[in-house]
Amino acid sequence: MEITISQSDLLKELTATQGVVERKTTIPILSNFLFEAAGDRLSITATDLDLSLRTSCPAKVKKEGSCTIPARKLYDYVRLLPSGEVSIKLLENHWVQIRSGRSNTRMVGMARANFPAVPNFPTVGAVKLPAGVLRTMIAKTIFAISSEESRYTLNGALMVLKPESITMVATDGHRLAHIEKNGSDFGITGEVKTLVPKKAMHELAALLNCSDAEEVEFARDENALFFRMGSRLLTSRQLTGQFPNYEAVLPRGNDKAVVVSCDDISGAIQRVAQFADERSGAIRLRLEKDEIRISSSSTEAGESEDSIETAYKADPLVIGFNSQYLLDFFKAANTGEIRLEFKDPQSAGQLRPEDGSGDGEQYKYRYVVMPMRI
């Protein structure tokens, strides 16, 4: 293999793949990129066996072929090169020579045959999803995905495609984020439910944030999920198992409602939470006529109280929550006013942007959080 490539093009693709490469792995080949040169393009693949990213960019291919190169070392080195042409040549014993201007480096690669096979994008059954919608939905739900590995089916978000809508749901058993968008036409019949693992969600969000693609092609086979944006293909192992029946936990009959400014309540909770118990993060919300009082106390730190004027007229209510769970939602909602809906101190509270979404009327966004005993 022998190619010449622009430093900026190469760095852009190496940067996109960094999140997939395994840092601490017992399988050395997974710390390498696979480079494949053919025609007038260089294809770069990174994988950790659960997740893989294949990307490509233009290159002058003098000799077609493939090699593997240590990923982190290559990225760190290319980042320090001046802009201009970089030539990459495969030498004997899997060594790779990299030249740029007056710089000449040789790196120790590994046998191409050791690199795991990465599945190809299915030829049938792909669905086109709007990139902006996917980006919004991931941002509004990813924080509620469970990090406990024992809760296997909660280690991802559920994506539900219907002929006229797309829904994404994530929960860790203590809280649930749910966002839905109607008015789409995905050209599918029936309902397609897919569990997208947390790491795949993070990588997908990173790719969407640095891509100007308007659509994401989504497909799946028996074992893998595929997300294709332009010349980049993200492949993820599917999560198996049954996602909880989330519709059963969406509150009904939460008749005590109050609307508050997102900035006001977020600021008040951040201040009060400084004095909450470190382990539980528990704060107390007291809803009274025209006011919400937010308080916390701990034997180590002391106690704190803040209040916000509201138009609350229902019966008084005192309810406890994990402050971080509320702050996560306010940060994701990032909107003017939030509607808080409660039933009683033992029932889940529901929070939603007052305009329905936080992104105009087309999204329905809600967040359900279990109360704490204080």
Backbone hydrogen bonds, N-H to C=O, Kabsch-Sander energy under -0.5 kcal/mol:
donor,donor_aa,acceptor,acceptor_aa,energy
2,E,63,K,-2.3
3,I,88,I,-2.7
4,T,60,K,-2.0
5,I,86,V,-2.9
7,Q,84,G,-3.1
10,L,6,S,-2.5
11,L,7,Q,-2.7
12,K,8,S,-2.0
13,E,9,D,-1.7
14,L,10,L,-2.5
15,T,11,L,-2.5
16,A,12,K,-1.5
17,T,13,E,-1.2
18,Q,14,L,-0.6
18,Q,15,T,-1.0
20,V,17,T,-1.4
21,V,17,T,-1.2
22,E,30,L,-1.0
22,E,47,T,-0.5
25,T,23,R,-0.9
30,L,27,I,-2.0
31,S,28,P,-2.0
32,N,29,I,-1.7
33,F,69,I,-3.0
34,L,45,T,-2.5
35,F,33,F,-0.6
35,F,67,C,-3.1
36,E,43,S,-2.5
37,A,65,G,-3.2
38,A,41,R,-2.1
41,R,38,A,-2.2
42,L,57,C,-2.8
43,S,36,E,-3.1
44,I,55,T,-3.6
45,T,34,L,-2.2
46,A,53,L,-2.1
48,D,51,L,-2.3
52,S,235,T,-2.9
53,L,46,A,-2.6
54,R,233,L,-2.6
55,T,44,I,-2.9
57,C,42,L,-1.9
59,A,40,D,-2.2
60,K,4,T,-3.1
61,V,59,A,-0.9
62,K,2,E,-2.0
62,K,60,K,-0.8
63,K,2,E,-2.2
65,G,37,A,-1.7
67,C,35,F,-2.1
68,T,110,M,-0.6
69,I,33,F,-1.8
71,A,31,S,-2.8
72,R,31,S,-0.5
74,L,70,P,-2.1
75,Y,71,A,-2.5
76,D,72,R,-2.7
77,Y,73,K,-2.0
78,V,74,L,-3.1
79,R,75,Y,-2.1
80,L,76,D,-0.7
80,L,77,Y,-0.9
81,L,77,Y,-0.5
81,L,78,V,-1.0
86,V,5,I,-3.2
87,S,99,R,-3.0
88,I,3,I,-2.4
89,K,97,Q,-2.5
90,L,1,M,-3.0
91,L,95,W,-3.3
94,H,91,L,-0.7
95,W,92,E,-1.8
96,V,107,M,-2.9
97,Q,89,K,-3.2
98,I,105,T,-3.5
99,R,87,S,-2.7
100,S,103,S,-2.3
103,S,100,S,-2.8
105,T,98,I,-2.8
107,M,96,V,-3.1
109,G,94,H,-1.2
109,G,107,M,-0.8
114,N,111,A,-1.4
115,F,112,R,-1.6
127,V,218,F,-3.1
129,L,127,V,-0.6
129,L,216,V,-3.0
131,A,214,E,-2.6
134,L,130,P,-2.1
135,R,131,A,-2.5
136,T,132,G,-2.1
137,M,133,V,-2.6
138,I,134,L,-2.4
139,A,135,R,-2.0
140,K,136,T,-1.7
141,T,137,M,-0.7
141,T,138,I,-1.1
142,I,138,I,-2.7
144,A,141,T,-2.0
145,I,142,I,-1.4
146,S,154,L,-1.8
146,S,171,T,-0.9
149,E,147,S,-0.7
151,R,148,E,-1.4
152,Y,150,S,-1.5
154,L,151,R,-1.7
155,N,152,Y,-1.7
157,A,196,V,-2.4
158,L,169,V,-3.0
159,M,157,A,-0.6
159,M,194,T,-3.4
160,V,158,L,-0.5
160,V,167,T,-2.9
161,L,159,M,-0.6
161,L,192,V,-3.0
162,K,165,S,-2.8
165,S,162,K,-0.6
166,I,181,K,-2.1
167,T,160,V,-2.3
168,M,179,I,-2.6
169,V,158,L,-2.2
170,A,177,A,-2.2
172,D,175,R,-1.5
173,G,175,R,-0.6
176,L,368,V,-2.8
177,A,170,A,-2.8
178,H,366,R,-2.7
179,I,168,M,-2.4
180,E,364,K,-2.2
181,K,166,I,-2.6
182,N,362,Q,-0.9
183,G,164,E,-1.1
184,S,164,E,-1.4
186,F,163,P,-1.0
192,V,161,L,-2.9
193,K,191,E,-0.5
194,T,159,M,-2.5
196,V,157,A,-3.2
196,V,194,T,-0.7
198,K,155,N,-2.4
201,M,197,P,-2.1
202,H,198,K,-2.4
203,E,199,K,-2.5
204,L,200,A,-2.7
205,A,201,M,-2.6
206,A,202,H,-2.3
207,L,203,E,-2.5
208,L,204,L,-2.7
209,N,205,A,-2.2
210,C,206,A,-1.0
211,S,208,L,-1.0
216,V,129,L,-3.0
217,E,228,R,-2.7
218,F,127,V,-3.4
218,F,216,V,-0.6
219,A,226,F,-2.0
221,D,224,A,-2.2
225,L,236,S,-3.1
226,F,219,A,-3.0
227,F,234,L,-2.7
228,R,217,E,-2.7
229,M,227,F,-0.5
229,M,232,R,-2.8
232,R,229,M,-2.4
233,L,54,R,-2.9
234,L,227,F,-3.0
235,T,52,S,-3.2
235,T,233,L,-0.5
236,S,225,L,-2.4
237,R,50,D,-2.9
238,Q,223,N,-3.0
239,L,195,L,-0.9
243,F,241,G,-0.6
246,Y,244,P,-1.8
248,A,245,N,-1.1
249,V,246,Y,-1.1
250,L,246,Y,-0.7
255,D,253,G,-1.5
256,K,342,F,-2.7
257,A,255,D,-0.9
258,V,340,L,-2.2
260,V,338,I,-2.7
262,C,336,G,-2.5
265,I,261,S,-2.4
266,S,262,C,-2.2
267,G,263,D,-2.4
268,A,264,D,-2.3
269,I,265,I,-2.5
270,Q,266,S,-2.4
271,R,267,G,-2.0
272,V,268,A,-2.6
273,A,269,I,-2.9
274,Q,270,Q,-0.6
274,Q,271,R,-1.0
275,F,272,V,-2.1
276,A,273,A,-1.5
281,G,277,D,-3.1
283,I,321,F,-2.6
284,R,295,S,-3.2
285,L,319,I,-3.3
286,R,284,R,-0.5
286,R,293,R,-3.0
287,L,285,L,-0.6
287,L,317,L,-3.2
288,E,286,R,-0.6
288,E,291,E,-2.7
290,D,312,Y,-2.6
291,E,288,E,-2.2
292,I,308,I,-2.3
293,R,286,R,-2.8
294,I,306,D,-3.3
295,S,284,R,-2.4
296,S,304,S,-2.1
298,S,302,G,-2.9
302,G,298,S,-2.1
304,S,296,S,-2.3
306,D,294,I,-2.7
308,I,292,I,-2.4
310,T,290,D,-1.6
317,L,287,L,-1.8
319,I,285,L,-2.6
320,G,372,M,-0.7
321,F,283,I,-2.2
323,S,281,G,-2.9
323,S,321,F,-0.6
325,Y,322,N,-0.6
326,L,322,N,-1.3
327,L,323,S,-2.4
328,D,324,Q,-2.5
329,F,325,Y,-1.3
330,F,326,L,-2.3
331,K,327,L,-2.3
332,A,328,D,-1.8
333,A,329,F,-3.3
334,N,330,F,-2.4
338,I,260,V,-3.3
339,R,352,R,-3.4
340,L,258,V,-3.2
340,L,338,I,-0.6
341,E,350,Q,-2.8
342,F,256,K,-2.8
343,K,344,D,-0.5
347,S,344,D,-1.2
349,G,369,V,-2.4
350,Q,341,E,-2.7
351,L,367,Y,-3.0
352,R,339,R,-2.0
354,E,337,E,-2.7
356,G,353,P,-2.1
359,D,360,G,-0.8
363,Y,360,G,-0.6
364,K,180,E,-3.0
365,Y,356,G,-2.5
365,Y,363,Y,-0.6
366,R,178,H,-2.7
367,Y,351,L,-2.3
368,V,176,L,-2.9
369,V,349,G,-2.4
370,M,174,H,-2.8
372,M,320,G,-2.7
